[in-house]
Amino acid sequence: MLIPLETLAIFIPTALTLNMTPGNDMLFCLGQGLKSGPGAGNAASLGIATGSMIHTLLAGLGLAALVAAHPIALEVLRWAGIAYLVWLAIAAFRSEGPSMTAAKTKQSSAFHAWRDGIVVNLLNPKIIVFVLAFIPQFVDASRGSVLVQFLIFGLILNIGGTVINCLVGSFAGKLGKVLSQSARLARGFQVFTGCIFLGLAAKLAFERRV
């Protein structure tokens, strides 16, 4: 089997948890929903998803080519990814919490919201860095195509993110009010995210591959 069920059992809950952590993409969808209604919020979510899949495809192609030329590269990248996850955890613990205010956006049609979502995602270099740090932890070159595994994991991560962002865009009014008024909630998200990053890094660092 290209991807074992036990690997998916770890990846899917972790990916969903990370999808639920507020970030620039989520706040952009929130802003579109507040300014232009649920339709624009959902369109923005699909734009973010389109941009994320472009990131994933580019990262997967690069990783596949690198592993084909240098098989040890996947292991080197895996340890670099673990170090990056630890750094993200420390940054989350030290942060006072992200601004939970919706991104400022002008009123727009669904098409423009979708287009802007793609641009916002593609112009965020942290996305591809995170994809290269997170997904390779679950890729096993001995099981088959690195690119196919990478794209499957990227698709799962993207589907979860799209569902969450669509919900945010659809219920933007209520969510915007709750998030903007709760500093404790914002800080709680930061700590929870830090624990996820640190726990995942620890598990991957000490897990022995058979």
Secondary structure, DSSP 8 states (H G I E B T S, - for coil): --S-HHHHHHHHHHHHHHHTS--HHHHHHHHHHHHH-HHHHHHHHHHHHHHHHHHHHHHHHHHHHHHHH-TTHHHHHHHHHHHHHHHHHHHHHHS-----S--------HHHHHHHHHHHHHT-HHHHHHHHHHGGGG--GGGS-HHHHHHHHHHHHHHHHHHHHHHHHHTHHHHHHHHHH-HHHHHHHHHHHHHHHHHHHHHHHH----
